[in-house]
Amino acid sequence: DNFGLGFERHFDNPDYLVMAGRYRNSVDAMSKYALAGWTPLQYSTWLRAGVVVGAVTGYPELNNGKIAPIIAGIIRVEGERVGANILIIPAAKGSPWCIGLQLKGGF
């Protein structure tokens, strides 16, 4: 269980988003992340897919826990006020592939 808190912002074009947050990672350290996303694949009004790129901290095997680049696939499931992101993060420097789940609510 890797709990944290983050924010997500969408723009007028629903293909684009930015995300930032903090969570306790799988090596029991605090990680911070900042991501920009592009989700051009739309399967319905509530399901989109694409990619996010950005930076993450807190993983000793990646740049000694300092800022390291990240790229991941993303599937966005969104209702009117609630949703979820599924992130598919490829393996990097001793870390296995990872599937992340973010639950989100709007206000």
ZIGI-V781499 format. One record per residue. RES is the residue in one letter. PSI is psi in radians with two decimals (NA if undefined). OMEGA is omega as a letter, one per 40 degrees, with the letter a starting at -180 (* if undefined). NEAR is the number of other C-alpha atoms within 10 Angstrom. Layout:
BEGIN
res=RES psi=PSI omega=OMEGA near=NEAR
res=RES psi=PSI omega=OMEGA near=NEAR
END
This chain:
BEGIN
res=D psi=2.09 omega=a near=6
res=N psi=1.41 omega=a near=13
res=F psi=2.64 omega=i near=9
res=G psi=-2.97 omega=a near=14
res=L psi=2.39 omega=a near=13
res=G psi=3.02 omega=i near=15
res=F psi=2.60 omega=i near=13
res=E psi=2.40 omega=a near=15
res=R psi=2.26 omega=i near=10
res=H psi=2.75 omega=a near=12
res=F psi=-3.12 omega=a near=9
res=D psi=-0.65 omega=i near=7
res=N psi=2.01 omega=a near=8
res=P psi=-0.09 omega=i near=12
res=D psi=-0.40 omega=a near=16
res=Y psi=2.52 omega=i near=17
res=L psi=2.78 omega=i near=17
res=V psi=2.62 omega=a near=17
res=M psi=2.55 omega=i near=17
res=A psi=2.61 omega=i near=17
res=G psi=-2.94 omega=a near=15
res=R psi=2.49 omega=i near=18
res=Y psi=2.82 omega=i near=17
res=R psi=2.11 omega=a near=16
res=N psi=-3.08 omega=a near=17
res=S psi=-0.17 omega=i near=13
res=V psi=0.36 omega=i near=11
res=D psi=0.64 omega=i near=11
res=A psi=2.78 omega=i near=15
res=M psi=2.30 omega=i near=16
res=S psi=2.53 omega=i near=20
res=K psi=2.59 omega=i near=20
res=Y psi=2.64 omega=i near=19
res=A psi=2.18 omega=a near=20
res=L psi=2.60 omega=i near=20
res=A psi=2.40 omega=a near=17
res=G psi=2.68 omega=i near=21
res=W psi=2.06 omega=a near=18
res=T psi=1.31 omega=a near=19
res=P psi=-0.29 omega=a near=14
res=L psi=1.96 omega=a near=13
res=Q psi=2.17 omega=a near=15
res=Y psi=-0.36 omega=i near=9
res=S psi=-3.03 omega=i near=8
res=T psi=-0.27 omega=a near=9
res=W psi=0.04 omega=a near=12
res=L psi=2.11 omega=a near=17
res=R psi=2.75 omega=i near=20
res=A psi=2.71 omega=i near=21
res=G psi=-2.43 omega=a near=18
res=V psi=2.62 omega=i near=19
res=V psi=2.54 omega=i near=23
res=V psi=2.67 omega=i near=17
res=G psi=-2.47 omega=a near=18
res=A psi=2.65 omega=i near=16
res=V psi=2.64 omega=i near=22
res=T psi=2.98 omega=i near=22
res=G psi=0.06 omega=i near=24
res=Y psi=1.91 omega=a near=20
res=P psi=-0.59 omega=a near=11
res=E psi=-0.21 omega=i near=13
res=L psi=1.77 omega=i near=17
res=N psi=0.67 omega=i near=13
res=N psi=0.59 omega=i near=11
res=G psi=-0.09 omega=i near=15
res=K psi=-2.97 omega=a near=15
res=I psi=2.23 omega=i near=17
res=A psi=2.58 omega=i near=16
res=P psi=2.68 omega=i near=14
res=I psi=2.52 omega=i near=17
res=I psi=2.43 omega=a near=18
res=A psi=2.64 omega=i near=19
res=G psi=2.63 omega=i near=18
res=I psi=2.42 omega=i near=22
res=I psi=2.12 omega=a near=19
res=R psi=2.18 omega=i near=18
res=V psi=2.06 omega=a near=18
res=E psi=2.22 omega=i near=17
res=G psi=-2.90 omega=a near=14
res=E psi=-0.72 omega=a near=8
res=R psi=-0.16 omega=i near=9
res=V psi=2.82 omega=i near=12
res=G psi=-3.01 omega=i near=16
res=A psi=2.60 omega=i near=16
res=N psi=2.38 omega=i near=18
res=I psi=2.10 omega=a near=17
res=L psi=2.31 omega=i near=21
res=I psi=1.87 omega=a near=18
res=I psi=2.09 omega=a near=18
res=P psi=2.78 omega=i near=14
res=A psi=2.55 omega=i near=10
res=A psi=2.21 omega=i near=11
res=K psi=1.07 omega=i near=8
res=G psi=-0.12 omega=i near=8
res=S psi=2.38 omega=i near=13
res=P psi=2.94 omega=i near=10
res=W psi=2.65 omega=a near=11
res=C psi=2.48 omega=i near=12
res=I psi=2.11 omega=a near=13
res=G psi=2.58 omega=i near=13
res=L psi=2.17 omega=i near=14
res=Q psi=2.19 omega=i near=14
res=L psi=2.47 omega=a near=13
res=K psi=2.63 omega=i near=17
res=G psi=2.52 omega=a near=13
res=G psi=2.79 omega=i near=10
res=F psi=NA omega=* near=4
END
